[in-house]
Amino acid sequence: MYSAVFINIEVGEEMEKYFDASYIWNSIPVLLPFLKVTFLVAGSSIVLGTIFGLLLAAAKLSAIKLLQKLANLYTTIMRCTPSIVLLFLVYYGVPALAENFGVNLHSIETAIFVVVTFTLQFAAIMSEVIRSAYLAIDKGQFEAAVSVGLTPLQAYRRIIFPQALVIALPNFGNGMIALLQEGALAYTIGLIDIVGKANLIIASNINAHALEIYIALAIVYWGLSIIIEKFFAMLEKFFGKGKKTLETT
């Protein structure tokens, strides 16, 4: 019995030595400055991906069958490709392909490849978000707006787009959170963002206290995800006021 107690005390002491909570709080201030790289990559991917996604959604909603099929094929391919595979294909495949045409892309910044990768992926998500939000609006509203004298552009701007925006906001927010999380894979090709810095800290400690560093990283990501979620909930509530008034009347 005494030997069992002694072993438990020894294991507890070992755990205490292994897990040091101070590493969590000490590493967060070191990690936070590298958030600007994460924000730059994620923000660029979101802006470019939304523009590309809008074009893809327009192609899916167009009357031209070829454009519809090409846009749907693109979305299917992006959905079926894991993020890390797409990242490696862009980072290693595009420069290798360009070499065949005498173009050297090896000197381009790693962040550019990351932005291209997540722009392609985010555009596929946004194309479905925009398409489904547009289709959720009753076509009769557009016809009614035109019949009372609005031009088609005014009907879209004043009637269709505001309602589609409210419908799209929750999925847009979810897409942003997903992109932020998937962007953590960028360290695998050498980008020093917040995840890359965390891995550098762990490597400098010879893999000691890795658990504490990852907990600190998780706390940062939890905080960012909650802020984005709350922000989009506020936007949805703000832009949804007119819709509620219309439904009540």
Buried (B, 14 or more C-beta within 10 A) or exposed (E): EEEEEEEEEEEEEEEEEEEEEEBBEBBBEBBEEBBEBBBBBBEBBBEBBBEBBBBBBBBBBEEEEEBBEBBBEBBEEBEEBEBBEBBBBBBEEBBEEBEEEEEEBEEBEBBBBBBBBBBBBBBBBBBBBBBBBBBEBEEEEBEEBBEEEBEEEEBBEEBBBBBBBBBBBBBBBBBBBBBBBBBBBBBBBEBBBBBBBBBBBBEEBEEBBBBBBBBBBEBBBEEBBEEBBEEBEEBBEEBBEEEEEEEEE
